[in-house]
Amino acid sequence: MKLLMPGAAGLRLPPSSNSPKTRPTLKIRQREVNSQHILNSAVTPFTPLMSSDRRHSRDLKEFLMNGSSKSLLRIDSSIRDENSVSRQVANTFEAAWRAENPAGPVHQRELGLTPLPYLTELEHTAMFVPVEYRTPEHVTAQARAAVLADELFEADVVLLTAPLYNLGIPACLKTYLDHVFTDIRLFPGYGITQPLAGRTVVMVSARGGAYGPGMPLEGFDHAEPYLRRQFVDLLGCELEEILIDLTMAAVNPKLAHLTDVADTSLAKAHVRAEQLARGLGDAIAS
Ligand SMILES: Cc1cc2nc3c(=O)[nH]c(=O)nc-3n(C[C@H](O)[C@H](O)[C@H](O)COP(=O)(O)O)c2cc1C
């Protein structure tokens, strides 16, 4: 089987530099690489090209038909349902967002309750297999990645709930990112190209302990910097964070004396969620 890996003949790869001077050129080159590869690669009903040009024409059409409706993609990754604090705060954001954008579509990608399967080698390498060599499994894998990537390209705002699990992100969220990055448009192996620039991610992270400045566990939360690297530095999104501390105070006797601090953190999170939803609605409608 023939695999086309990054750097293979026929693919012009951009350098990894991301200085402001070189960034525009990189974007153009990346688009050439992506278009060329996708056109010569898997042709499935799920692999439409969602270039920024097409996105703009979609926005114009929506604007003419619906006024300033904007789309929201909500991604949930807590393994808990109604007891999830991150979901509850996200509910506050979503309700306020819907009130601000009654005509805007809201899509949901549920990861915590219905997780994607763990990424396999076949799925990881499928995008590099020339279309004539692809098995049905390769085609299915690429179709899945395209659906997930399309959801991100279609969104103006992504509402992401990401609880802290064992000092990192939930496994289901990592698996989701593993799949997403097998779509050639989002594949990070071609350098820092920021394919989702122009979109905002609102991240709601609930943490059992306290990780703020001066706390004994300051710096132990590896979920927040990881997601910042992915969504801001690599994908190019704006990031708004809602961090909730001490959600375990009510059930962990060692944290019982911090219940007031926990309550304040949660109350502030709901207020910020509502303000962000209204502010973001205003900001991107203008
Ligand atoms: C598998 C698992 C691992 C966790 N690991 C941590 C951790 O490392 N640090 C922490 O402060 N809280 C940890 N917690 C507690 C959660 O961060 C906390 O319960 C949070 O509120 C979960 O988000 P949710 O309320 O949206 O479900 C963990 C919880 C689970 C289920």
The ligand as a Gaussian input file, in Angstrom:
#p B3LYP/6-31G(d) Opt

LIG

0 1
 C      -12.051000      10.760000      36.243000
 C      -11.986000      12.012000      37.054000
 C      -10.768000      12.595000      37.326000
 C      -10.700000      13.785000      38.056000
 N       -9.492000      14.354000      38.279000
 C       -9.416000      15.548000      38.912000
 C       -8.176000      16.203000      39.079000
 O       -7.124000      15.740000      38.670000
 N       -8.161000      17.397000      39.723000
 C       -9.308000      17.971000      40.188000
 O       -9.231000      19.062000      40.743000
 N      -10.508000      17.374000      40.027000
 C      -10.590000      16.176000      39.407000
 N      -11.791000      15.575000      39.221000
 C      -13.005000      16.260000      39.700000
 C      -13.651000      17.022000      38.567000
 O      -12.754000      17.950000      37.988000
 C      -14.866000      17.761000      39.057000
 O      -15.769000      16.828000      39.620000
 C      -15.547000      18.557000      37.991000
 O      -16.636000      19.238000      38.558000
 C      -16.001000      17.653000      36.870000
 O      -16.698000      18.382000      35.874000
 P      -18.278000      18.242000      35.738000
 O      -18.879000      18.753000      37.030000
 O      -18.631000      19.082000      34.582000
 O      -18.615000      16.801000      35.523000
 C      -11.889000      14.386000      38.524000
 C      -13.119000      13.787000      38.239000
 C      -13.174000      12.614000      37.511000
 C      -14.508000      12.002000      37.193000

